[in-house]
Amino acid sequence: METGPAWGSDHFPVFIEHSLEPGAEAAQEEPDADVAEEEQVDKMIENGKQKPDE
């Protein structure tokens, strides 16, 4: 992964190379989120949802 050059924005382009390998999922464990991280994610999801009355 690398960032590209600035192009007039406050964000840099990001280049990522993916490699899919059969059986790799068995070697990669999913990280466990702690309670604080789960609460933060739930809050971000709720904040991103459109409310019907808006």
Residue pairs with C-beta under 8 A, 6 or more apart in sequence:
1 14
1 15
1 16
1 17
2 14
2 15
3 12
3 13
3 14
3 15
4 12
4 13
4 14
4 15
5 12
5 13
6 12
7 13
33 41
